[in-house]
Structures are given as structure tokens and as C-alpha cells.
């Protein structure tokens, strides 16, 4: 008796599409047990019997369900999916992000802005002890010089500050402060910087007699920013003083609690500060948030005529330089006319 066939096409007259033969089912079960795809052997038979004759127990061309091309495409897709790079974890990217942030902070501190802490009462009430101000360090790189009325940070010209005692004896805290000050997030304990208001610049004549007011180039200053109860001169009248070129005369807003230009006239420079010592202009109080404010130039420094004396210097220099040139040109023209004659 022949093998039992259910739905298989064993001859040209028999119907097809009735389901797999018992032998085919057994072969697929064996393939599964061997770890193969149920249709893998069937695909091989499909290739062998694609001419319509069929292989041993194989299906005809019309009965094939898979092809090698499709199997290869699916295998390639699975392989490609396994080869895709997995994104880095957050903890692996965190050191890179921190490094980038530190480099950016260092660039900003060096060339753009830097934070400074107010250590004393010399600028009250404009600035209070503990305030953090942001200082513009960009414009000095382009040749900008301090102007009257600006609040500026400058290095100790020499002899203005005593030796600073260490702020902490804890080596860990000291190391953290050094790192943060290096990137501009904290003031340095080793740098000797001061913050004052520019009253006069190179070429100006400044003085203050008795109880004031301060006079710049013959113009009296109206100074509402002075600490309440102080006089414009404080307890140290001065002048008149001619400020040398490329130097500034500075004073604190708390006139009776500020060791400024008035108290260092015996030092080189006569109490003035070189513009090369200026770090930059304080532009805003950034901390605490309740004290947030800008630091504009008071209007008294923009009054008419205050620039006249300083402005006369370059004008006179220009006139003195132009006269010899005009005389030399005139002499050449006279010589040329004589030769033509």
C-alpha cells in the first residue's frame, strides 16, 4: 500500500493546494528539532525542482513558498540590526560634557567676563559686602580705556593692599577654591584686586577742597551715589592734581571708608592707576538675585564742558604737528616756482 498523501499533488490530474503531505510535515518537524527553519530544506528543494519536475518529495514551482533571495534579505536585515552602534550611556558622556563646560568657562573668564566678590565696604551703598559683580574684560582687548564714572576692577598698583591672609587652612577647600577661581566661578584668594569708581582720566585736573564737591576740569560733580552721611572729600581733601596720560584717579563711593587715590599720593604715580592695571569695567551686580542691578555711568560725568580740558590736549598737539608740515609744503612750492621762472 502506498504512502498516505493529504492534499499533495502526486500526479498531473490531482488537485493542489490542499496542504502539505505527511512526509513534508515530518521533514519540517525534524528540521525544527535540528535548529533549522521549518522551510529551509523546502527552499533547497524549491531550487532543485524549479523546472517543474520537482525533487525527491519536493514541491513544484507553483507550490514554493520561499526563495533564497528573500531569505538572504531577511538574514541581512537581522545582521544589519545587530551591527548598529548603541548610543553611549549618560555616564560615559558626562565627563565629556564637563570638560567642554570647563573649557568654555575658562575662555569666557579670560576674554569675556569674570565674576568678582566685593570684600569690603569701600563702595557702599552702590556695592555691598558679598555682592558678586560681572566685569567686562572684552572691550579692553580692543583698546577701550576706562571712562569717568565707571566702576572698575584693577590690580594693586603696589602698596595699596596688605598681604592677604589665607582664607582657609583646609587643603581640600583651598584646592576647590583654586579650581573654581581658575575657571572664573570664584574670586582668587591670591590675586590682589580692588574695585573703585573712576573720577578722572589722563589729562584731567581733579581736586576737592574742604567738604567738597569734587571738581573735574572746573566742573563740580553731583554725586548721589556717595554713602549717606559722607562728604565728597571724606576726611582727605586733595588737589588740584593733573592726571598723567594713560592713568586714572579713582575713589570709593564710601568716601570715609575707602583707601583710594587720595591716600596713595606718596607712591609712584601720585595715587593714580595705570590703565594697564585695569582688569575691566563692572557692569552688573549678578548675586544675590535680590540685589541684581546694572552699574551705569552717572549723568554728572556727561555734563557739558567736562571734557574740554582733556579734549584741548589732542587738539593742541594736532595743531603743533600741522604747522611744520604746512611751512615745509609752502617752501617746496616757492622753490618750484623759482625753477620754472
CORKA-V185417 format. One record per residue. RES is the residue in one small letter. PSI is psi in whole degrees, 0 to 359 (* if undefined). OMEGA is omega in whole degrees, -180 to 180 (none if undefined). Layout:
res:RES psi:PSI omega:OMEGA
res:RES psi:PSI omega:OMEGA
//
This chain:
res:x psi:136 omega:-177
res:x psi:169 omega:178
res:x psi:144 omega:178
res:x psi:126 omega:-180
res:x psi:130 omega:179
res:x psi:109 omega:174
res:x psi:10 omega:180
res:x psi:152 omega:179
res:x psi:101 omega:-178
res:x psi:352 omega:-179
res:x psi:166 omega:-176
res:x psi:343 omega:-177
res:x psi:359 omega:-176
res:x psi:149 omega:-179
res:x psi:154 omega:178
res:x psi:171 omega:177
res:x psi:16 omega:-179
res:x psi:1 omega:179
res:x psi:168 omega:-178
res:x psi:157 omega:178
res:x psi:164 omega:178
res:x psi:322 omega:179
res:x psi:319 omega:179
res:x psi:321 omega:178
res:x psi:318 omega:179
res:x psi:321 omega:180
res:x psi:320 omega:180
res:x psi:321 omega:178
res:x psi:320 omega:178
res:x psi:319 omega:179
res:x psi:320 omega:178
res:x psi:317 omega:180
res:x psi:332 omega:179
res:x psi:4 omega:179
res:x psi:13 omega:180
res:x psi:165 omega:173
res:x psi:140 omega:-178
res:x psi:331 omega:-175
res:x psi:2 omega:-172
res:x psi:312 omega:179
res:x psi:327 omega:179
res:x psi:324 omega:178
res:x psi:320 omega:177
res:x psi:317 omega:179
res:x psi:326 omega:179
res:x psi:318 omega:179
res:x psi:322 omega:-178
res:x psi:327 omega:-175
res:x psi:26 omega:-176
res:x psi:351 omega:180
res:x psi:3 omega:177
res:x psi:344 omega:-179
res:x psi:331 omega:179
res:x psi:155 omega:178
res:x psi:193 omega:180
res:x psi:110 omega:-179
res:x psi:10 omega:-175
res:x psi:164 omega:177
res:x psi:159 omega:177
res:x psi:180 omega:-177
res:x psi:325 omega:-178
res:x psi:347 omega:-177
res:x psi:359 omega:-178
res:x psi:140 omega:180
res:x psi:343 omega:-177
res:x psi:163 omega:174
res:x psi:159 omega:178
res:x psi:322 omega:-179
res:x psi:316 omega:-179
res:x psi:321 omega:179
res:x psi:319 omega:179
res:x psi:322 omega:178
res:x psi:317 omega:180
res:x psi:322 omega:179
res:x psi:319 omega:178
res:x psi:320 omega:180
res:x psi:317 omega:179
res:x psi:321 omega:180
res:x psi:318 omega:179
res:x psi:322 omega:179
res:x psi:325 omega:-179
res:x psi:338 omega:-178
res:x psi:351 omega:179
res:x psi:136 omega:-178
res:x psi:132 omega:177
res:x psi:140 omega:179
res:x psi:147 omega:179
res:x psi:149 omega:177
res:x psi:161 omega:-179
res:x psi:322 omega:-176
res:x psi:334 omega:176
res:x psi:328 omega:-180
res:x psi:341 omega:-177
res:x psi:314 omega:178
res:x psi:324 omega:178
res:x psi:316 omega:180
res:x psi:320 omega:179
res:x psi:318 omega:179
res:x psi:316 omega:179
res:x psi:318 omega:-180
res:x psi:321 omega:180
res:x psi:320 omega:179
res:x psi:316 omega:179
res:x psi:318 omega:179
res:x psi:321 omega:179
res:x psi:319 omega:178
res:x psi:317 omega:180
res:x psi:317 omega:-179
res:x psi:324 omega:-176
res:x psi:321 omega:-170
res:x psi:342 omega:-172
res:x psi:282 omega:-178
res:x psi:156 omega:178
res:x psi:144 omega:179
res:x psi:138 omega:177
res:x psi:146 omega:178
res:x psi:142 omega:180
res:x psi:115 omega:-174
res:x psi:346 omega:-172
res:x psi:180 omega:-177
res:x psi:11 omega:-171
res:x psi:343 omega:-179
res:x psi:15 omega:176
res:x psi:148 omega:-2
res:x psi:8 omega:179
res:x psi:316 omega:179
res:x psi:138 omega:180
res:x psi:158 omega:177
res:x psi:130 omega:180
res:x psi:349 omega:176
res:x psi:148 omega:172
res:x psi:124 omega:179
res:x psi:149 omega:174
res:x psi:130 omega:-175
res:x psi:127 omega:178
res:x psi:115 omega:179
res:x psi:0 omega:-176
res:x psi:311 omega:-173
res:x psi:326 omega:176
res:x psi:334 omega:178
res:x psi:336 omega:-179
res:x psi:17 omega:175
res:x psi:6 omega:179
res:x psi:135 omega:179
res:x psi:156 omega:180
res:x psi:145 omega:179
res:x psi:159 omega:177
res:x psi:138 omega:177
res:x psi:345 omega:180
res:x psi:147 omega:170
res:x psi:119 omega:-174
res:x psi:152 omega:172
res:x psi:134 omega:-179
res:x psi:154 omega:177
res:x psi:152 omega:177
res:x psi:118 omega:180
res:x psi:346 omega:-178
res:x psi:110 omega:178
res:x psi:359 omega:179
res:x psi:327 omega:-177
res:x psi:146 omega:173
res:x psi:171 omega:177
res:x psi:131 omega:-179
res:x psi:124 omega:175
res:x psi:152 omega:179
res:x psi:138 omega:-178
res:x psi:337 omega:-180
res:x psi:148 omega:176
res:x psi:357 omega:178
res:x psi:118 omega:-177
res:x psi:326 omega:180
res:x psi:312 omega:179
res:x psi:322 omega:179
res:x psi:320 omega:178
res:x psi:319 omega:179
res:x psi:318 omega:179
res:x psi:321 omega:179
res:x psi:319 omega:179
res:x psi:313 omega:-179
res:x psi:324 omega:177
res:x psi:328 omega:179
res:x psi:323 omega:-180
res:x psi:2 omega:173
res:x psi:11 omega:-180
res:x psi:347 omega:177
res:x psi:151 omega:175
res:x psi:149 omega:180
res:x psi:141 omega:178
res:x psi:345 omega:-176
res:x psi:333 omega:-179
res:x psi:144 omega:179
res:x psi:94 omega:-179
res:x psi:148 omega:178
res:x psi:161 omega:177
res:x psi:124 omega:-179
res:x psi:176 omega:177
res:x psi:136 omega:177
res:x psi:123 omega:180
res:x psi:322 omega:-179
res:x psi:153 omega:-179
res:x psi:178 omega:-178
res:x psi:130 omega:-178
res:x psi:345 omega:179
res:x psi:156 omega:170
res:x psi:124 omega:-175
res:x psi:145 omega:178
res:x psi:162 omega:175
res:x psi:119 omega:-177
res:x psi:143 omega:177
res:x psi:238 omega:179
res:x psi:8 omega:177
res:x psi:185 omega:9
res:x psi:176 omega:171
res:x psi:135 omega:-178
res:x psi:127 omega:178
res:x psi:119 omega:-180
res:x psi:38 omega:178
res:x psi:0 omega:-180
res:x psi:124 omega:179
res:x psi:138 omega:-180
res:x psi:137 omega:171
res:x psi:112 omega:-170
res:x psi:81 omega:180
res:x psi:347 omega:-179
res:x psi:351 omega:-179
res:x psi:143 omega:-179
res:x psi:134 omega:-178
res:x psi:132 omega:-180
res:x psi:345 omega:178
res:x psi:155 omega:171
res:x psi:157 omega:-177
res:x psi:325 omega:180
res:x psi:348 omega:-172
res:x psi:225 omega:176
res:x psi:24 omega:-177
res:x psi:78 omega:174
res:x psi:156 omega:-177
res:x psi:167 omega:170
res:x psi:182 omega:5
res:x psi:145 omega:-179
res:x psi:131 omega:176
res:x psi:118 omega:-178
res:x psi:125 omega:180
res:x psi:160 omega:177
res:x psi:145 omega:177
res:x psi:29 omega:176
res:x psi:163 omega:-178
res:x psi:153 omega:174
res:x psi:124 omega:-174
res:x psi:150 omega:177
res:x psi:149 omega:175
res:x psi:154 omega:179
res:x psi:334 omega:174
res:x psi:82 omega:-167
res:x psi:329 omega:-179
res:x psi:8 omega:179
res:x psi:39 omega:-177
res:x psi:116 omega:176
res:x psi:83 omega:-173
res:x psi:208 omega:-177
res:x psi:329 omega:-178
res:x psi:328 omega:-172
res:x psi:5 omega:-178
res:x psi:31 omega:-178
res:x psi:344 omega:179
res:x psi:350 omega:-179
res:x psi:163 omega:176
res:x psi:134 omega:-176
res:x psi:351 omega:177
res:x psi:32 omega:-180
res:x psi:352 omega:179
res:x psi:164 omega:-177
res:x psi:134 omega:177
res:x psi:141 omega:179
res:x psi:339 omega:178
res:x psi:343 omega:178
res:x psi:352 omega:-177
res:x psi:125 omega:178
res:x psi:317 omega:-180
res:x psi:178 omega:-179
res:x psi:132 omega:173
res:x psi:122 omega:-173
res:x psi:337 omega:-177
res:x psi:146 omega:170
res:x psi:112 omega:-173
res:x psi:340 omega:-176
res:x psi:141 omega:-2
res:x psi:164 omega:-174
res:x psi:333 omega:179
res:x psi:346 omega:-179
res:x psi:9 omega:-175
res:x psi:129 omega:179
res:x psi:159 omega:174
res:x psi:167 omega:-179
res:x psi:77 omega:-177
res:x psi:169 omega:176
res:x psi:124 omega:179
res:x psi:148 omega:-175
res:x psi:338 omega:-179
res:x psi:335 omega:179
res:x psi:356 omega:178
res:x psi:9 omega:-177
res:x psi:148 omega:-178
res:x psi:139 omega:175
res:x psi:348 omega:-177
res:x psi:338 omega:180
res:x psi:0 omega:-171
res:x psi:315 omega:-177
res:x psi:316 omega:-180
res:x psi:325 omega:-179
res:x psi:336 omega:-180
res:x psi:335 omega:-179
res:x psi:305 omega:179
res:x psi:329 omega:179
res:x psi:316 omega:179
res:x psi:321 omega:179
res:x psi:321 omega:179
res:x psi:320 omega:179
res:x psi:318 omega:-180
res:x psi:325 omega:178
res:x psi:333 omega:-177
res:x psi:328 omega:-177
res:x psi:310 omega:179
res:x psi:324 omega:180
res:x psi:319 omega:179
res:x psi:316 omega:179
res:x psi:320 omega:179
res:x psi:319 omega:179
res:x psi:319 omega:179
res:x psi:321 omega:180
res:x psi:320 omega:178
res:x psi:320 omega:179
res:x psi:320 omega:179
res:x psi:317 omega:179
res:x psi:320 omega:-179
res:x psi:319 omega:179
res:x psi:321 omega:179
res:x psi:321 omega:179
res:x psi:322 omega:-180
res:x psi:330 omega:180
res:x psi:* omega:none
//
